[in-house]
Amino acid sequence: MNPKTILFALFLILCLAPTCVLAETLQQISIQVVDARGKPVKGAEVRARYLATVRQGTEEYRIPIELAPPQTTDANGQCKMVPHDVSWSLAAIKAHRVEMTTEEAMKLYDDAPTDPPKFEAFEREVDERLQRYSTAYRQLTPDMDANQPITLKMAKAIKVTGRVRVGGRPLAKAFLTIYSPKTPIDQLFPRSSPSVTDQTGRFSFYSTPGKLNQARIVVERVSGNRVLNLTDIPTKPTPAGLVFELDTDAGDYVLE
C-alpha cells in the first residue's frame, strides 16, 4: 500500500474515532408524562439540566446548564431526550404544561364579550388561566438505565397571594420571591419567578408545591438595591391557595 494512502487512512481513523466513541456513550432517555389521574399529557415541555462548575478568574460558580435539547410530549405523553456527553454529579428533568397557551388565549378573544363589566371578568379569567400550570420533577443519576422510561406525574401549581408592608405601610414595586428551603432540584429549576408588588403592596403568582415559608424581597434604589430575606413566614391556607401577610420593621429597608 502506498505510504501516503496509509497515512491518510490513519488520519481518518483518528478523526472519526472520537465521534464514534461519543455516539456510543450517549444515552437516550425515554420520558412518559402523566397527569394526577395517570392519563398522558400532550404538549408538555420537558427540560433536563445539570449543575456545572464555571470558573471566572479565581472564582468558581455553580450554574444550571441544559443537559439535552428541550422536547415536547406527543399525543401519548411521551418524548425522548439524548443528553450531551458531559460529566455531572447533579442533574434533573422537569415537565411543564401551562393550562392555556398564548395562541389559545388569542382565539378566545375572537368571541370576547363586548359589555365592559363582562369583558373585564373575561380578561381576569383568561389571565388566570395563562398563569396556571402543572409540573413534575425527577432527579437523575449518572448510572440511569436508558431502557427504563422515566415517568413524570404532574401536579398543579398552587396560587400564592399576599401583601408586603414595611412598618405598616405598603411596599410597592418590590420584587418578591416566596420559596422553600433549598433541595437539590431547586438548584436547577426555581419553584417560581419573582412577582412584583402593586401600589398597595399586593402580589399574586403560582408556584410549585412545597414548604413555602421563606421570602426574598428586592427593591431597586438609585443608591443601591435593598434586599431583605425572611424565614419561617406564617401562612394562611385558603381554598384559593396560600396567603402571606409580610410586615417588617427592618431598619435598613426604608420606604422612599
N, C-alpha and C positions, 0 to 999 in steps of 0.2 A: 504493500500500500504506500502511496506517495506520502512522504513526511508531512507535507502541507495539509493533506487530507486528514491524517491522524491528528494533527494539532487542531484543525477545525472541528473534528468530532469531539475531542476533549473539551474544547471551548463550549460547544453546545451542551454537553453533559453538565458542565459546571454551572452554566446559566440556567438550565432547566431544572436541575436537581432541587434547588431551594423552593421553586414553585410547586413541584410535585410533593415534596415533604410537607409544605404548608397546607396544601389541599387535603392531605391525609389527616392532618392534626385538627382541622376544623370540625366542630361538632354541630350537627343540626338539631335544633330544639323544636319539638312539636308542642304546641300550646292549644288547650281547649278552654274557652271562656264560657262560663255558665252564670245564670242569674241565681237569686236566692232560692228559687224553686228547682234549680238544676237544669233549666232549659237553655239551649245555646243562645249566645248573644252575638248578633250580627253587627258589624260596623264598629267594634271596639278597637281602639288604638292600643297597640301593645308595644312597650318600650323595654329595653334592657340596658342597665348601666352598671359600671364598676367604679370602684374608688381608686383613683390614680394619684400617685405622688408626683407633684410637679415642682421642680426647683427653679427659683428665681433669685439669682445672686447667691447669697449664703442662706437664704430662707427656703424652707420646704412647705408646700401646701398640699392638702388632700382635697381633690376636687372630683365630682362625678363626671364620667365621660361615657358616651354611648358605647355599649358593648356590641351592638348589632344594629343594622338599619331598622327603623320602626316598621311595623307591619299592621295590617287591618284584618280583622277576622272575617271569614266568609259567611255564607248563609248557615253553615253548620257550627259557627262559633270557633272555627279553627284557623290556625296560621302556623307558619314555620319560620324560624329565625336561624341564621348562620352567624355565630359570634366571630368577632375578629380574633386573630391569633395573638392574644396578649396575655400576660400573666396578671393575676389578681387574687386578692385574698377576701374581698368583699364585693359581691355583686347581687343584683336583684332584678326581678322582672315585674312590670306593672301593667295592668289593663285599665283603660279609662274609657267610659262611654257617657257622653252627655245625653240628657233627656231629649233635647231638641237642638238641632244644628242651626246655624245662621241661615242656611238655604231654606230649611223647613219653616223657619220663622217668617222669612220674606214671603213665602207662599201664603201664609195665614193673613198677611196684611192686605192681600188682594180682596179678601172678604171682611175686612175690619169694619166694625160699626161706625157710623158717622156721627151719632149722638155723642156730644163731648163727654158726659159722665161715663157712658158705656165704653167709649174709646179709651179713657183713662184706665178703667178697670181691665180692659183688654190688654193695654200696654203693660200693666203691672203683672198680669198673668204670663204674658209672653216672656218678659224679662226674668221672671222667677223660673220658668222652665228652661231658659237659656243657661241659668246658673246651676240648676240641679244636675247631678251626675251620679254615676255608680263607679266603683273602683275595686281593685283587688291587687294585693302584693304577694310576692313569694321570693324568699331569699334563695340564691343559687349556690351550688357547691362545685368546686373545680372537677370533682370526680363524678358529676352527674351522668346518668345513663341516657344516652341520646335516643335509645329505643323506648324509653318510658315517657309518654306525654305528660306535660305539666298541666294540671287543672287549676284554673283560677276562678274561684267563686266570688262573684261581685257582691258588694254591699253598698247600700245607698249612703251618700254623704249626708251629714247632719247639718242643720242650719244653726248658725251661731249669731246671736244678736246681743246688743247691749249698748252701753253708753260710758264714755270716759269723762271724768271730771278731775280737775286739779283744784284742791281747796274748795270744792263745792261748785266750781264754775265749769261749764262745758269746755272741752278741749277739741277745737275744730281743726280740720286739715292735718290730722296726725295719721301716720302710717302705723297700723296696728296688726300684729300677728298673734293669734292665740294658738298655742301648741302644747304637745305632750312632752314629758321627759324623753330625751333622745333615745331612739332604738337604732340598731344597725341600719335598718332600711331607711330611717329618717335622714341619714347622711346622703342618701342617693335620690330620694323623692320627697319633697316637702309635703306636709299634710294639707297646706292651703297657701294661697297667695295673700300678701298683705292687703288689708282693707283700709280705706281712707274714711275717717270720721267726717260727718257733715257739720253744718254750723251749730247744731245742737249737741255735738259730741257723740252722735249715734253712729252705729256701724251694723252691717249685716253681710254675711257671706256663708259659704258652705265649706265644710272641712271633712277630711277622712275621720271616721270614728276613732276615738282613743280617750285617754285620760287627759282631757284638755283643761289644765289648771295652771298654765304659765302664760305670760304675755310679754311682748316686746313692743314698746311704743317709741316711735321716732318722729320728732318734729324738726323740720328744716328751718334753721335760723340763718340770718345773714352773718352772725357772729360764730356760726358753727352749729352742727346738729346737736340736739338734746336727745339722749337715749335713756329710756327707763325700762328696766327688767323687773318683772313681778313674778313671784312664785306662790304656790298654794292659794290660788284665787278661788273663792267660793262661787259656786254656780247654782242657778235655779232651773231645774229641768221643767220644761213645759211641753205640751203636745206638739208645738211648732219647732222645738229644739232647745238648745241651751241658751240661757240668758246670763250675761255678765254685767255687773254694775261696778265699774272701777272708779274709785275715788282715792286720790293720794295727795299727800302734802309734801311731796319731795321738794326739799329746799332749793335744789339747783335746776328744777324743772318748772320754770316760771312761765306764765302767760304773757303775751305781748299784745 
